[in-house]
């Protein structure tokens, strides 16, 4: 593939210098920013993520900040997940839908205070939608993108590394909770979360000037833990069933089709956009849904377009992400499958650019 020309529109991050020094081999574009995808090789990165600890530049997880008296009301307008029980210090995975119930983003929301929230977004320009709703409803709330850049620490040795830099108290942070921790005199939110199933933290680095000092401190403190620069891993995240907005779902899909019905409380999320549309789908249920797809045979190429799923000569869905898994010794995939063919064990064929391969539909992902 040709190179991407650098320019101001393709934003660097506060950690880009460290990422380059670590020998990044490939990037993707996410929220108009560079997101590393490979350091040593996708497979080497995968084994290392599962056995050691990695530091990830996930500054592309931009924050949409809501601040002011109507912040809570606006947040509840944005998502069908009921936020009434959410306390400051909690993170919620929240589907964001449009007026038709179509997915606009699948961020992590952080409640900092009753009147202050961060929405840690996936790859779509959610800021415009949020500003539009705030303005259209004349809400008393400020909506902007603050100078906050998440840095993830992921892998089985994350607790040890984080304790060395932030102190032992960081070990007590529970899954999808965050606390405030000091780094060089700056207070930062540190959550137990991240886009892998290997455990770890996300540090919401406050101020671009703190990027490289924190990156370097983590690399220095973790030398004997074999810390290395890493990034969301394309194999591991499929094994774990972590969905990728724009790849595995778009605004053509409802949360229920994405398997995110458990994060929707359509009857109690009063005032949320898309509620009427979702009330219908939550009662009737979706007619197609995300499934784990095991692809038999040779290692598949990268998936950069939808691959049709066929039952004989009838298309019954598609595969949207796939990779060869060294640990499960098979190809793992994410697909969207029609109700008639979504049961565990259903055998279908997938049409990849390199040929037709048999697949099995699975009820659950690998990890
Ligand atoms: N962390 C933060 N922001 C993010 C991501 C992240 N923004 C972009 C992208 N990732 C958003 N998508 C996801 C997808 C899955 C999860 C988080 C964000 C996730 N899911 C867990 C799971 O499915 O096992 C837990 C969900 C739960 O039980 O609440 O973590 O990674 N800051």
Boltz pocket constraint, residues with backbone or C-beta under 6 A from the ligand:
constraints:
  - pocket:
      binder: B
      contacts: [[A, 61], [A, 91], [A, 92], [A, 93], [A, 106], [A, 107], [A, 108], [A, 120], [A, 121], [A, 122], [A, 123], [A, 150], [A, 176], [A, 193], [A, 194], [A, 195], [A, 196], [A, 202], [A, 240], [A, 241], [A, 242], [A, 243]]
      max_distance: 6.0
